[in-house]
Amino acid sequence: MSETALRAPGAAAPSGDANRWKALVFIALAQLMVVLDATIVNIALPSAQQDLGISDGNRQWVVTAYALAFGGLLLFGGRIADLWGRKRAFVLGLTGFAAASVLGGVATTGAMMFGARALQGVFGALLAPAALSLLAVMFTDAKERAKAFGIYGAIAGGGGAVGLILGGFLTEYLDWRWTFFVNVPFAVAAALGANFVIREPEGGRNRSPLDIPGVILSTLGLVALVYGFTRAESDGWSDAVTVSMFVASAVLLTAFALVESRVKAPLLPLRVVTDRNRGGIYLSLGLAIIGMFGLFLFLTYYLQVVKGYSPVKTGFAFLPMIAGMITGSTQIGTRLMTRVPARFLMGPGFLVAGLGMLLLTQLEVDSSYTTLLLPAMLLLGLGMGTAFMPAMSLATSGVEPRDAGVASAMVNTSQQVGGAIGTALLNTIAASATTSYVKDHIAGAASKPQQQLVQLQGMVHGYSAAIWFAVGILGLASLIAFTFVNAGRPGTTTVASGEGAEDEVPVPVVAH
């Protein structure tokens, strides 16, 4: 039987849109820019703080302003992409992100910098779900979808480490302002390319009226949640503002869920998140990001402060992780995704990453890069690349085209919230363990060099304590993937078609 005979009505043919692979280049470029921005600014932060006279107390707002706007507005951004059209939302997101980056690059005061970062977050929240949902609606054949998401997953995973390298180069050899200006050529190239090659499939818009109560409740609830974790990191978990933010978030998000179950055209149709596969993916992905985010921060500090690496050398030290992610995503994930259920890629993937994390619990002040950090980073990259790729694909597979934007936004939301939780939780654990270690050992250090050594040992002990938690979190992510994610039989994918499509049509894929 031919593939044509097997294909369901309304499913795009593998030879459908001739430009879809060209479109992938520009979608991937935009995704790289957004992921780069999450880490590239961290490298430049000390220089920017000094130049703009930002106090230590306010320094966190360079990161927090971006995280709050991005995390809080993702669901709204996804819904706008479904309403206006993904291509339009994608190009508008790119244009706005580039303009906000220029504003950040020319900033003369702290307030101007914070405003620019918030604007980057606003347009990033429009851009990220539009990019992922474009992939979801343009690649409907299972094998092609596996390849496309393999490339996208590798960029989503490895882009952060590329940001460290690029940030190091730009800060060391040019100026911190170039960590903002570098976004402009990315955005211009992606927007121009998208304008010419992206042809969004017909009939996938969601023209229902906008759910304003849902927008307000979800945005405020997510902002309160992200800010609560950010505040916990700087002011402690028992701080009155921290606690009130968590309480407010719980109330707002509960109200949001109630509203969504009752309104005719919800911002987030509950069918998107109550699906067992997708719910399991959002949860396991969020947990994995909690473990990974803290690690990037710890390893950056370990390499620069303890080992004395330059920013550029630190960036290059992360290359094995990038190599592992690309291999896991494009070679393992892509090749096996149409042959085995996704849980058999995600579950073992998180376990392999957990094994890499387990190696890092052995960190010492004088640990060897070659014998400890290198194999740990390879395992982390390989595991995460293998797990991320099917997660990204399956999270948007089988949703009605009109829901593709919000389903994509949920992937990004789980990553953003996971990042905020990971940074706050693991930093708090590390700081507490470091303080305790130094307190217990400083009395025995008579000379200044011995005291400095105790401080470094305390720092590394703190990292190790936090990494043990990350190992447990990755183990839990693996368990959830094995338990909840059951993508049906290998070699099938589901595609829904038409604006009002209510039924998911299984599409068997003939092996070539």
PERAMO-V306823 format. One line per field, one symbol per residue. ss: DSSP state (H for helix, E for strand, C for the rest). psi: psi as a letter, one per 30 degrees, with the letter a starting at -180 (. if undefined). burial: # if it has 24 or more other ideal C-beta (glycine too) atoms within 12 Angstrom, else .. A space follows every 10 residues. Layout:
BEGIN
ss->???
psi->???
burial->???
END
This chain:
BEGIN
ss->CCHHHHCCCC CCCCCCCCCH HHHHHHHHHH HHHHHHHHHH HHHHHHHHHH HHCCCHHHHC HHHHHHHHHH HHHHHHHHHH HHHHCHHHHH HHHHHHHHHH HHHHHCCCCH HHHHHHHHHH HHHHHHHHHH HHHHHHHHCC CHHHHHHHHH HHHHHHHHHH HHHHHHHHHH HHHHCCCHHH HHHHHHHHHH HHHHHHHCCC CCCCCCCCCC CHHHHHHHHH HHHHHHHHHH HHHHHCCCCH HHHHHHHHHH HHHHHHHHHH HHCCCCCCCH HHHHCHHHHH HHHHHHHHHH HHHHHHHHHH HHHHHHCCCC HHHHHHHCHH HHHHHHHHHH HHHHHHCCCC CCHHHHHHHH HHHHHHHHHH CCCCCCCCHH HHHHHHHHHH HHHHHHHHHH HHHHHCCCCC HHHHHHHHHH HHHHHHHHHH HHHHHHHHHH HHHHHHHHHH HHHHCCCHHH HHHHHHHHHH HHHHHHHHHH HHHHHHHHHH HHHHCCCCCC CEEEECCCCC CCCCEEEECC CC
psi->kleeefklkf kkkfgcjfge eeeeeeeeee eeeeeefefe eeefeeeeee efhkleefef feeeeeeeee eegeeeeeee eeefkeeeee eeeeeeeeee eeeeegkfle eeeeeeeeee eefefeeeee eefeeeffjf keeeeeeefe eeeeeeefee eeeeeeeeee eefclffffe fffeeeeeee eeeeeefkjk klggljglkk ieeeeeeeee eeeeeeeeee eeeeflfgke eeeeeeeeee eefeeeeeef ffleilejkf feffkeeeee eeeeeeeeee eeeeeeeeee eeeeeefgkl eeeeefffee eeeeeeeeef eeeeefegel keffeeeeee eeeeeeeeef fgklegkkee feeeeeeeee eeeeeeeeef eeeffgkflk efgeeeeeee eeeeeeeeee eeeeeeeeee eeeeeeeeef ffefjeleee eeeeeeeeee eeeeeeeeee eeeeeeeeee eeeejjgakl gklkkklleg kfkkjkjkkk k.
burial->......##.# ##.#..#.## ..######## ########## #########. .#.#....## ########## ########## ########## ########## #####.#..# .######### ########## ########## ########## ########## ########## ##...##### ####.##### #.##..##.# #..###.... #..##.#### ########## ####...... .#..##.##. .##..##.## ....#####. ###.#.#### ########## ########## #######.#. ##.####### ########## ####.###.# ########## ########## #.#...#.#. .######### ########## ########## ########## ########## ########## #.##..##.. .......... ...####### ########## ########## ##.#####.# ########.. #..##.###. ..
END
